[in-house]
C-alpha cells in the first residue's frame, strides 16, 4: 500500500483536484439522495384477508378460512401458516423464508386464492405483502358541513382522493369512515300480504331495466344512421313508479329512500370524519411526497364549499427530522473526535491533517451510496454515526507516527513516506478486518439482508474511503502543514512499561482476573433486570375499548362515544381519532378486527406527560364494566403500544382445553398480570335451524331466511349521473327466540312458520378460531401492567416452561406467529463467519497462526465492557445491541493489530518481551486516541433525544462504547500476556540467553 503514498506525492495536483471533487460530489449526492425512514425491504409474510359482514366466526372458519388454507398450504418457500377466524372476518398469515422472492410468493398465493369458491356474502379476499414503502406518509382528515348531501359528499371525497392520488410519488390511499349513497327499498309486509305479492317478487323489479343497446343501422331520410335503445331511471320517483304486478307500483308496497351507508365508523374530535391514509410509491422520496401532499391539502382546504380538509399527521416530517437529527449527531461526533485528537496531539496543524479524513470520507461515502441506490435513512445514517470515530483511526495512526518521527528526526519528504509505510500494513489490515465483519451480510438474502446490507455498505464505504485518505491525503498535508516544524520528543510511557513488565512476570494474575470478569459479565447478562417502559414523552397513544362479541352495535357505539368525549375534553390531548368496524380499504392493508372493538389514536399536546394520561385512562376502566379498556404509547412509524402477552397452545385438539386451563391458572398468579382469558372462553349465542329433510329443502329455507333477515342487492340506477346501488331491506326484524321460530317460509305445502319444518337450537360458540398449519390451537392472553411488561413477559415464559403439559401439547410464548428465531440465527451465523474472516486476514497479514490468536483474545474482553455498559445505562438489549456486538468484532481487534504489528517489527532486533514492552509503550497513545475518538463520536447516539429517531441506535452505541473501552484497556495488558504465552518457549530461551549474557558481563566486570 506504500506505493499509493508515493504515487500521491508524484501527483499532488491530481490529488488536490480529487479532494475538491470528492467534497463536491458528496454535497450533490446528499441533496439528491432520497430521504426515507427505513431502507426498502420486503416483509417475508403474505396476508390473506376476507370480510363477510354479518357472518359468524364458525362459518368464516369452515367456509372461508379452511378452503383458503388448503389452497395455499404448499406454497413454495412457506415456513409456517397461521389463521384467525372471527365475527365477519378471516385472516391468514403465511410466513416465508428470508431468501424467498416475495413478489413471486405473492403472485402464487393470489393465483391459489382466486381459484377458491367462497360464499356469496363474503367479499373477494385481499392478498397483502407488506413492504417498508407501505408505511403511511400522511393521514388526511375530511369533514363535511351538515348542508352537504350524502351524494355530494361521496362525489367530493372521490375528487379529493383522485387529486391526492395524482401527486407524483403517491402510492395507495385507504379510506376509513367513507359513506356511500345507496337506495333502500323497505317492503311493507302488510301491504304485500294485502296485494298477495311475495317479497321475492321485489327482487326482480330492476331486472331488464336501464338498457343501453344498439339495434342496428338503417337508411333514414337518405342518411345511414345507427339505432339505439336507452332507458334511464334517474330519480327516486321514477323508481317508485316501476310496476311490480299489473296495477301495483313499487311505491305502493314498499318505502323507497336514499341513504348513506358506512362500512365502518370514523370520527375526529367527536365529529364524523373520513380518514385518508396515504402511502408512497416504492421508489419515491418520502419527504418530497409528504410536502406535496401538504401543499395539495392546503389547496383543497382553501376551496371551501362545506368541505374541510386537513393533514392530521405527516410521517414525512418525522422522517426529515429523524434524518437531520441523526446527521446533527454525526457532526457532533466528528467535533468530539476532533477535540480528543487536539488534546492528545496538542498541535493544531496535526489535528487539521487528521480530521480532514472525516469530510472527505463522508463525501465519498454519500456518492457511493447514491451509485448503490441506497437512501438516506436512520439505518444508513446510523452506520455513518457509528463509523465517524473510526474514520479518523487510520489517519491518527499515520499522523501520530509521522509526528513521533518528527520529534526525533529533521523534516523531509522521505521521513513522511517512511513513517506512513511503517504503519501502512497495520492500518490496511485493521480496516480490511473491520470491513470483513460486514462482508458476510452480502451472503444473507431476503428482508434481513435488506435491513443489514445498507448499514454494512455505509460502514464499508466510509472505512475504505478513510483508509485511502490516510495513505494519500494525510501524508501530503503533513508534508505541507508540518514542514519546518520541530517537535519536543515524546518519551513514551515508561510507567506503563513498568506496569506491563510486572504483569508479564506474573501472567496468572491478569489472566485470572480477565477470566473472572468475563464469567461475571456473562452471568450478569443472563440475570440482567429488564428496564420498565417509559412512556412519559410519547407523542401518540393507542387506546382500545373492547366489548363482548354478543354486545349490540348501538351499545358498542354508545360506550365508544362516551370514552371519546372524555378524551376530547382532556386538556393534555391535542386530537382524538376514533374508529369502529371493518372496511374493504382497511382490509387491503390487513387491518381487520372484531366489530365490537373500538380503537382510538390520540395525539398528545407538546410537553404533556403521556404517562399520567395513560394512568388516568386506565382508571376509567371502571366506567365500562362490560368492556376491556387498554391504553399504551405508540409510535406511528414503528408501531407499539401493546400491553398484552399471549401464549399459543398447540397440539392434539382434544388436549388443548386442558392445557389452556392449566396455563390460565398459572398465569393468574404472576404479579403484574391483571387479567387472563382464553379464546375458548369468548363465546357468543348461535341459533341454528335444523331443517327436517322430509318436510323441506335446507338450501331453499336458507335462501328465504337470508332474504328475509338481511339486505340484498338487486341492482343499481343512475342517480344524478352517478351509479347508485339499490338494496332490498329485510322484511322482518325478530327480537326474541319465539319471533325467530314464527318466521314464515314457503314450502311445497305452502307458507308455514319455520318452526314447523325446522328445529331451532341455541348453542354457545367461540367468536375466535385460531389455526396453525390448518389445525386448531388456543390462545391464552394476559393483560399486563405496562410498567412491568418486560419483567412479566419473562415470568410468563418461566411459568409456561414449568408446567407439566399433556403429551403432544406445546406452548409458544409471545405468539407462535411471532417466531422470528430464523433471522437471529442468520445474524449469529454472520458473526461466526466474520470471526473466521478476521482470523484469516490476520494470518495472511502476520504469516503465522499464533500471533492472530493473541489478537482474537480481545473479542471476549469486549463482552465485559458491553455488558457493563448495558447494566450501568439500564438499557434493555435488543436487536440493535446484537448488531453492536457484531460490529465490535471488527472494531476491537484493530487496536490489537496495531500493537502486534509493532511487536513483529521490533522482534527483528529485540527479544519478545522487549518488543512487547516497547510496542505497548509506543503504540499506547495512538491506541487510546483512536478508541477515545470512536467512543466520543458515538456519545450523541447515547444521549440523543427520543423524537430524533436516534433511540433506534442507543443500545448499539452503549454496547460498542462499553466493549471498546474495556477491550482497549485490557488489550494493552492481556494481549501481550497471551502473546508471550503463545511463544513461551522462544521467549523463555531469549530471556535465559539475555540473563546468561548479563551474568557473563557481570562476571567479566568482577574479574576486571
SVG drawing of the C-alpha trace seen along z (x, -y; Angstrom):
<svg xmlns="http://www.w3.org/2000/svg" viewBox="-105 -29 146 67">
<polyline fill="none" stroke="black" stroke-width="0.4" points="0.0,0.0 3.0,-2.3 3.1,-2.7 -0.1,-4.6 1.6,-7.1 4.5,-7.5 2.0,-8.0 0.2,-10.7 3.5,-12.7 4.2,-12.4 0.7,-13.6 0.0,-16.4 -2.2,-18.4 -4.3,-15.4 -4.8,-14.6 -5.9,-18.2 -8.4,-18.1 -9.7,-14.7 -10.2,-16.2 -12.3,-19.1 -14.3,-16.7 -14.9,-14.3 -16.3,-17.2 -18.4,-18.5 -20.0,-15.1 -20.6,-14.5 -22.7,-17.6 -24.6,-16.9 -25.2,-13.3 -26.6,-14.4 -29.0,-16.8 -30.1,-14.1 -30.3,-11.1 -33.9,-10.2 -34.8,-10.5 -36.6,-7.5 -37.4,-6.3 -36.2,-2.7 -34.5,-1.1 -36.6,0.6 -37.4,4.1 -39.9,6.8 -41.6,8.4 -41.3,12.2 -45.0,12.6 -48.2,12.7 -51.5,12.0 -54.9,13.1 -57.8,11.0 -61.5,11.7 -64.6,9.8 -68.1,11.3 -70.4,8.7 -72.8,10.5 -71.1,13.9 -70.4,15.7 -66.9,16.9 -67.7,20.6 -69.0,20.2 -66.0,18.0 -63.7,20.7 -65.4,23.6 -66.5,21.9 -63.7,19.3 -60.5,20.0 -60.3,23.7 -60.7,23.7 -58.2,20.9 -55.7,22.7 -55.9,25.8 -55.3,23.8 -52.1,22.1 -50.8,24.9 -48.0,25.9 -46.9,22.5 -43.2,22.5 -40.9,21.2 -43.6,21.2 -42.2,21.8 -45.4,21.5 -49.1,20.7 -51.4,19.2 -55.0,18.0 -57.6,16.3 -61.4,16.5 -63.7,14.0 -67.1,12.4 -67.3,11.2 -63.6,11.7 -60.9,14.2 -57.1,13.6 -54.4,16.0 -50.7,15.2 -48.1,17.1 -44.5,16.7 -41.7,17.3 -38.0,18.0 -35.9,14.8 -34.5,16.0 -37.9,16.2 -38.7,13.9 -41.7,12.2 -43.2,10.9 -43.3,14.4 -44.7,15.7 -47.5,13.2 -48.4,14.0 -48.5,17.7 -50.8,17.0 -53.1,14.8 -53.5,17.5 -54.3,20.1 -56.8,17.8 -58.6,16.8 -59.4,20.4 -61.2,20.9 -65.1,20.6 -66.4,18.6 -69.9,17.8 -71.7,15.0 -71.9,12.8 -68.1,12.8 -66.0,10.2 -63.2,11.4 -60.1,11.9 -57.3,9.3 -53.8,10.6 -51.2,8.3 -47.5,8.5 -46.0,5.8 -43.1,3.5 -41.4,0.7 -42.7,-1.7 -46.2,-1.0 -45.5,-2.9 -48.0,-5.8 -46.7,-9.2 -49.7,-11.2 -53.0,-10.9 -55.6,-13.3 -59.0,-14.0 -62.0,-15.2 -65.1,-16.6 -68.3,-17.9 -70.8,-20.6 -74.4,-19.4 -75.5,-21.3 -73.6,-18.9 -75.8,-16.0 -74.7,-12.4 -74.3,-12.1 -72.3,-15.3 -70.1,-14.0 -69.3,-10.9 -68.5,-12.9 -66.3,-15.4 -64.5,-12.6 -63.8,-10.8 -62.5,-14.0 -60.2,-14.7 -58.9,-11.1 -58.2,-11.4 -56.3,-14.8 -54.1,-13.2 -53.6,-10.0 -52.3,-12.2 -49.4,-13.5 -46.1,-12.3 -44.8,-9.5 -48.1,-8.9 -49.0,-5.2 -52.0,-3.5 -54.7,-5.5 -57.1,-3.8 -60.4,-5.4 -61.8,-4.9 -65.2,-6.2 -66.3,-7.0 -70.1,-6.9 -71.7,-5.7 -75.1,-6.8 -77.4,-3.8 -81.2,-3.4 -83.1,-1.3 -86.3,0.5 -88.1,1.3 -91.0,3.7 -94.3,3.3 -95.3,6.8 -99.0,5.9 -99.3,4.2 -97.5,7.1 -99.9,9.5 -103.0,7.5 -101.8,7.4 -100.9,11.2 -97.3,10.4 -94.4,12.5 -91.4,10.5 -89.2,12.4 -91.1,10.6 -89.5,7.3 -86.0,8.8 -86.9,8.6 -88.2,5.1 -85.0,3.8 -84.5,6.8 -84.2,5.7 -84.1,2.1 -81.5,-0.6 -81.0,0.9 -78.3,-0.6 -78.4,1.3 -77.6,0.8 -80.3,2.4 -78.6,1.9 -78.2,-0.5 -80.8,-1.8 -81.1,-4.4 -83.4,-7.1 -84.3,-10.1 -81.4,-9.3 -78.8,-9.0 -77.2,-6.0 -77.9,-6.1 -77.4,-3.9 -80.4,-2.9 -80.0,-2.7 -82.4,-1.9 -81.8,-3.5 -83.6,-3.5 -82.6,-5.6 -84.1,-5.5 -82.7,-8.8 -84.9,-9.7 -86.4,-8.1 -89.9,-9.0 -89.3,-7.0 -88.1,-4.1 -91.2,-4.2 -93.5,-4.2 -92.0,-0.9 -94.6,1.8 -94.3,4.8 -97.5,6.5 -100.3,5.2 -101.9,2.3 -99.3,2.4 -96.3,0.0 -93.2,0.4 -94.1,-2.7 -97.5,-1.1 -95.9,1.8 -92.5,0.5 -90.8,-2.7 -88.1,-3.9 -85.4,-6.2 -81.9,-7.5 -79.5,-6.7 -75.8,-6.9 -74.1,-3.7 -70.7,-3.3 -68.6,-0.2 -67.1,-1.5 -67.4,-4.4 -64.6,-7.0 -64.8,-10.1 -62.4,-13.0 -62.7,-15.0 -66.3,-13.9 -67.5,-14.5 -68.0,-12.2 -64.9,-12.2 -63.2,-10.4 -59.6,-9.4 -57.4,-9.0 -54.2,-7.0 -51.6,-7.7 -48.5,-5.7 -45.8,-6.4 -44.6,-4.6 -41.8,-2.2 -39.1,-4.4 -40.5,-7.8 -38.8,-10.2 -40.8,-10.2 -40.1,-13.8 -40.9,-15.3 -44.1,-13.3 -45.1,-14.4 -44.5,-18.0 -46.5,-17.7 -49.4,-16.2 -49.3,-19.0 -49.4,-21.6 -52.3,-19.8 -54.3,-19.6 -53.9,-23.3 -55.1,-24.0 -58.1,-21.7 -58.9,-23.2 -59.0,-26.7 -61.7,-25.7 -64.3,-25.5 -67.8,-24.6 -68.6,-22.9 -65.7,-20.6 -62.8,-20.8 -59.5,-19.0 -56.5,-18.9 -53.4,-16.9 -53.8,-15.1 -50.2,-13.7 -47.3,-13.6 -44.7,-11.0 -42.6,-12.8 -41.9,-15.5 -40.8,-12.7 -38.5,-11.2 -36.9,-14.6 -36.5,-15.4 -35.0,-11.9 -32.6,-12.1 -31.5,-15.7 -31.1,-14.9 -29.0,-11.8 -26.9,-14.0 -26.5,-16.5 -25.3,-13.7 -22.8,-12.7 -21.4,-16.2 -21.3,-16.4 -19.5,-13.1 -16.9,-14.5 -16.5,-17.5 -15.9,-15.4 -13.4,-13.2 -11.6,-16.4 -11.4,-17.6 -9.9,-14.3 -7.2,-14.5 -6.3,-18.1 -6.0,-17.2 -3.6,-14.4 -1.6,-15.9 -1.5,-19.4 -0.8,-20.6 -3.4,-22.4 -1.8,-21.7 -1.6,-18.0 -5.2,-18.0 -6.3,-19.6 -4.4,-17.0 -6.1,-14.2 -9.8,-15.4 -9.7,-16.1 -10.4,-12.4 -14.0,-12.9 -15.5,-15.2 -13.6,-13.5 -14.6,-10.0 -18.3,-11.2 -18.3,-12.8 -17.0,-9.6 -19.4,-7.5 -22.5,-9.6 -21.5,-9.4 -21.1,-5.6 -24.4,-5.2 -26.1,-7.1 -24.5,-4.9 -25.6,-1.8 -29.2,-3.0 -29.3,-3.3 -31.4,-6.0 -30.6,-8.3 -32.4,-6.7 -31.9,-6.0 -30.1,-2.8 -27.6,-4.2 -27.0,-7.4 -26.7,-5.2 -23.9,-3.5 -22.2,-6.8 -22.6,-7.8 -21.0,-4.6 -18.2,-4.9 -17.4,-8.6 -15.0,-7.8 -13.4,-5.0 -12.9,-7.3 -10.0,-9.1 -8.4,-5.9 -6.2,-5.3 -5.3,-9.0 -4.5,-9.1 -2.1,-6.2 -0.4,-7.7 -0.1,-11.3 1.0,-10.0 3.8,-8.0 4.8,-11.0 4.6,-13.3 6.7,-10.9 9.4,-10.6 9.5,-14.4 10.3,-14.6 13.5,-12.6 14.5,-13.5 14.6,-16.5 11.7,-17.1 11.9,-15.6 9.5,-14.1 11.3,-10.7 10.5,-10.8 6.8,-11.3 6.7,-8.4 8.8,-6.1 6.6,-6.9 3.5,-6.2 5.0,-2.9 5.8,-1.8 2.1,-1.7 0.5,-1.1 0.4,2.7 -1.2,2.3 -3.9,-0.2 -4.7,1.7 -5.2,5.0 -7.2,3.4 -9.5,1.7 -10.0,4.8 -10.7,6.7 -13.5,4.3 -14.9,4.5 -14.7,8.3 -17.1,8.2 -19.8,6.8 -18.9,8.8 -20.9,11.9 -24.1,9.7 -23.9,9.9 -24.4,13.7 -27.8,13.1 -30.9,12.9 -34.4,11.6 -35.7,9.0 -32.8,9.4 -30.3,8.5 -32.4,5.5 -32.0,4.0 -28.4,5.0 -26.8,4.5 -27.3,0.7 -25.7,0.4 -22.9,2.6 -22.3,0.8 -22.3,-2.6 -19.6,-1.4 -17.6,0.3 -17.6,-2.6 -16.7,-5.1 -13.8,-2.9 -12.3,-2.1 -12.5,-5.8 -10.8,-6.8 -8.0,-4.2 -7.5,-5.8 -7.4,-9.3 -4.9,-8.2 -2.5,-6.8 -2.7,-9.7 -4.1,-13.0 -2.8,-12.8 0.9,-12.3 0.6,-15.2 -1.0,-17.5 1.6,-16.5 4.4,-17.4 2.7,-20.8 1.5,-21.8 4.2,-20.2 7.1,-21.4 9.8,-23.1 8.3,-22.1 10.5,-20.7 8.6,-19.0 9.6,-18.1 10.4,-14.4 7.7,-12.2 9.1,-9.9 6.6,-7.2 5.0,-5.8 7.7,-4.4 5.4,-4.0 3.0,-1.9 6.0,0.1 7.0,0.9 3.4,1.9 3.2,4.2 6.6,5.8 5.2,6.6 2.1,8.2 4.3,10.2 6.2,11.6 3.0,12.6 0.7,13.6 -1.6,15.7 -2.9,12.6 -4.2,10.5 -5.3,13.6 -7.2,14.9 -8.8,11.5 -9.9,11.3 -11.5,14.8 -13.3,13.9 -14.6,10.6 -15.7,12.4 -17.6,15.1 -19.2,12.3 -20.3,10.4 -21.9,13.5 -23.7,14.2 -24.8,10.6 -26.2,10.6 -28.2,13.8 -29.7,12.3 -29.9,8.7 -33.0,7.0 -35.2,5.5 -36.0,1.8 -39.6,0.7 -41.2,-1.0 -41.1,-4.8 -44.0,-6.4 -43.9,-9.9 -42.5,-11.5 -44.8,-9.7 -46.4,-11.8 -49.2,-9.4 -51.3,-6.9 -53.2,-3.8 -56.4,-3.1 -58.8,-0.2 -62.2,0.5 -63.5,4.0 -66.9,5.3 -68.0,8.9 -68.9,10.2 -72.6,10.5 -73.0,6.8 -75.5,5.0 -74.0,2.4 -75.8,-0.5 -74.4,0.3 -70.8,0.5 -71.2,-2.9 -72.7,-4.5 -69.7,-3.3 -67.3,-4.4 -68.6,-7.9 -68.6,-8.2 -64.9,-7.4 -64.3,-9.6 -65.9,-12.6 -63.6,-12.0 -60.5,-12.1 -61.6,-15.1 -62.3,-17.1 -58.8,-16.4 -56.6,-19.4 -53.4,-17.4 -54.9,-15.8 -54.5,-17.6 -56.8,-15.4 -58.6,-12.1 -59.4,-9.8 -62.0,-7.0 -62.8,-4.1 -65.1,-1.1 -65.7,1.8 -64.0,3.2 -63.8,1.7 -62.7,3.1 -60.0,0.4 -58.6,1.3 -58.7,5.0 -56.4,4.3 -53.7,3.5 -54.6,6.5 -56.4,4.3 -59.4,6.3 -60.8,6.7 -63.8,7.6 -66.9,5.4 -67.1,4.8 -63.6,3.3 -63.3,-0.5 -59.9,-1.9 -58.6,-5.4 -55.5,-7.1 -54.7,-10.0 -52.3,-12.9 -50.7,-14.5 -50.0,-18.2 -46.4,-19.2 -44.9,-18.8 -47.7,-16.8 -46.9,-13.8 -48.3,-10.8 -47.7,-8.5 -50.2,-10.5 -52.7,-10.4 -52.3,-6.6 -52.9,-6.2 -56.0,-8.4 -57.3,-6.4 -56.8,-3.0 -58.6,-4.4 -61.6,-4.9 -61.9,-1.2 -64.4,-1.0 -66.8,-3.2 -67.1,-0.3 -67.7,2.8 -68.7,4.9 -65.7,3.9 -62.0,4.1 -60.0,0.9 -56.3,1.0 -54.0,-2.0 -50.4,-2.4 -47.9,-4.6 -47.4,-4.1 -45.1,-5.2 -46.7,-5.9 -43.6,-4.8 -42.5,-1.7 -45.8,-0.7 -46.1,0.4 -48.5,-0.3 -49.5,3.3 -49.7,4.2 -50.7,7.9 -48.7,11.1 -50.2,14.1 -49.4,17.8 -50.4,20.1 -51.4,23.7 -50.8,26.1 -51.0,29.9 -53.8,32.5 -57.1,30.8 -58.7,33.0 -56.0,31.9 -55.9,28.2 -58.6,27.1 -57.0,28.9 -53.6,27.4 -55.1,23.9 -56.8,24.2 -53.5,25.2 -51.8,22.2 -54.6,19.7 -54.3,20.8 -50.5,20.5 -50.5,17.0 -53.2,15.6 -50.7,16.0 -48.0,13.8 -47.6,10.4 -48.3,7.7 -50.8,9.8 -54.1,8.0 -56.4,10.4 -56.1,13.8 -58.5,15.1 -58.6,17.8 -60.0,17.8 -62.3,20.7 -64.0,18.5 -65.1,15.7 -68.4,17.3 -71.5,15.9 -75.0,17.3 -75.7,19.0 -79.2,20.1 -79.2,22.9 -82.3,24.0 -82.0,27.8 -84.3,28.5 -86.3,31.7 -85.4,33.2 -88.8,34.9 -90.6,31.5 -88.4,29.0 -85.2,28.4 -82.4,26.9 -81.0,24.7 -84.4,23.2 -85.0,22.4 -81.6,20.8 -82.2,18.6 -85.5,17.5 -84.3,16.7 -81.3,14.9 -83.6,12.7 -86.0,12.1 -83.2,11.2 -80.5,9.4 -80.3,6.6 -79.9,7.9 -78.5,6.0 -81.0,6.1 -79.3,3.7 -78.4,0.0 -79.8,-3.1 -78.2,-6.3 -79.0,-8.9 -77.6,-12.3 -75.2,-10.8 -73.8,-8.5 -74.5,-4.8 -76.2,-4.2 -76.8,-0.7 -80.3,0.5 -80.7,2.7 -83.8,4.6 -84.1,4.4 -85.2,7.2 -88.9,7.7 -88.7,8.7 -86.6,7.9 -87.1,10.7 -86.2,9.6 -86.8,12.9 -86.5,16.7 -90.2,17.1 -90.2,14.5 -87.4,16.4 -89.5,19.6 -92.6,17.8 -90.8,16.6 -92.8,17.6 -91.2,19.7 -92.6,21.2 -92.6,25.0 -94.4,27.4 -97.2,27.3 -97.4,23.5 -96.5,20.7 -95.7,22.1 -93.9,21.0 -90.2,22.1 -90.7,23.9 -92.9,26.5 -90.2,27.6 -87.0,27.0 -85.9,27.2 -84.4,24.1 -81.3,24.9 -79.4,22.4 -75.7,23.0 -72.7,21.1 -69.8,21.0 -66.4,19.2 -66.0,15.9 -62.4,16.6 -60.9,19.6 -57.1,20.0 -55.3,22.4 -51.7,23.4 -50.8,25.2 -54.5,25.8 -55.1,27.3 -56.8,25.6 -55.0,24.1 -56.0,22.0 -54.6,18.6 -54.3,17.5 -54.0,13.8 -52.6,12.0 -53.3,8.3 -50.2,6.9 -49.4,3.8 -47.4,1.7 -44.8,0.7 -43.9,4.3 -44.4,5.5 -40.8,6.8 -40.4,8.4 -43.8,10.1 -43.0,11.4 -40.0,13.3 -42.1,14.6 -44.8,15.9 -42.1,17.8 -40.9,19.4 -44.4,20.3 -45.2,21.9 -41.9,23.9 -42.5,25.1 -45.9,26.7 -46.3,30.5 -48.1,30.5 -50.2,33.2 -48.3,35.3 -48.4,33.8 -49.1,30.2 -46.7,27.3 -46.7,23.6 -45.4,20.7 -45.0,17.5 -45.5,14.2 -47.5,16.0 -46.4,18.7 -46.8,16.4 -44.3,14.0 -41.4,16.5 -38.5,14.8 -35.7,17.1 -34.5,17.8 -33.4,14.3 -31.5,14.2 -29.8,17.5 -28.7,15.9 -27.2,13.0 -25.4,15.4 -24.0,17.3 -22.9,14.0 -20.9,13.3 -19.2,16.7 -18.3,16.2 -17.0,12.7 -14.8,14.0 -13.4,16.6 -12.6,14.0 -11.0,11.7 -8.7,14.5 -7.9,15.4 -7.0,11.9 -4.7,11.6 -3.0,14.9 -2.3,13.6 -1.0,10.3 1.3,11.8 2.2,15.1 1.6,17.1 -1.3,18.8 -0.3,17.9 0.0,14.1 -3.6,13.7 -4.8,15.8 -3.4,13.2 -5.3,10.6 -8.6,12.6 -8.4,12.7 -9.6,9.0 -13.1,10.2 -14.2,11.8 -12.6,8.9 -15.1,6.6 -18.0,8.6 -17.0,7.4 -17.4,3.8 -20.5,4.3 -22.5,6.0 -21.2,3.4 -22.4,0.6 -25.9,2.2 -26.0,2.7 -25.0,-0.9 -27.3,-2.5 -30.2,-0.3 -30.9,0.1 -32.6,3.4 -30.6,5.3 -32.4,5.7 -31.6,6.5 -29.5,3.3 -27.5,4.3 -26.7,7.7 -25.7,5.7 -23.4,3.6 -21.8,6.8 -21.3,7.9 -19.6,4.5 -17.3,5.0 -15.7,7.9 -14.2,5.6 -13.6,2.6 -11.8,4.0 -9.3,6.1 -7.9,3.1 -6.1,1.9 -4.6,5.3 -3.5,5.4 -1.7,2.0 0.0,3.3 1.1,6.7 2.2,5.2 4.7,3.0 5.8,6.1 6.5,8.0 8.6,5.1 10.5,5.0 11.2,8.7 13.7,8.2 16.0,6.5 14.6,7.3 13.5,10.2 9.8,10.9 9.5,9.3 11.4,6.2 9.4,6.0 6.2,6.2 7.2,3.5 8.4,1.1 5.4,1.7 2.9,1.2 4.8,-2.0 5.0,-3.4 1.5,-2.5 -0.4,-3.2 -1.0,-6.8 -2.5,-6.1 -4.5,-3.2 -6.1,-5.3 -6.6,-8.2 -8.4,-6.0 -10.5,-4.4 -11.5,-7.7 -12.2,-9.2 -14.6,-6.4 -16.2,-6.5 -16.7,-10.3 -18.1,-10.2 -20.8,-7.8 -21.8,-9.6 -24.5,-11.6 -26.2,-8.3 -26.4,-7.6 -27.8,-10.9 -29.9,-11.7 -33.5,-12.7 -36.3,-10.2 -38.1,-12.1 -35.0,-12.3 -35.0,-8.6 -31.5,-8.1 -33.0,-5.9 -33.0,-3.2 -29.2,-3.0 -28.9,-3.8 -28.3,-0.2 -25.9,0.3 -23.9,-2.7 -23.8,-1.6 -22.6,1.9 -19.9,0.5 -18.7,-2.2 -18.6,0.2 -17.0,3.0 -14.4,0.8 -13.5,-0.9 -12.9,2.4 -11.2,4.0 -8.8,1.1 -7.7,1.0 -7.4,4.8 -5.8,5.2 -2.7,3.3 -2.2,5.8 -3.9,9.1 -2.9,9.3 0.9,9.0 0.5,11.7 -1.3,14.1 1.2,13.3 4.1,14.2 2.3,17.4 1.8,18.4 5.6,18.0 6.6,19.1 9.5,21.4 11.1,18.8 10.6,16.1 12.0,18.2 15.1,19.0 15.5,15.3 15.2,14.3 17.6,17.1 20.1,16.0 19.7,12.4 20.2,13.4 23.2,15.5 24.7,12.7 24.1,10.3 25.7,12.7 28.7,13.2 29.1,9.4 28.7,9.1 31.3,11.8 33.6,10.2 33.2,6.9 34.0,8.5 37.2,10.1 38.3,6.8"/>
</svg>
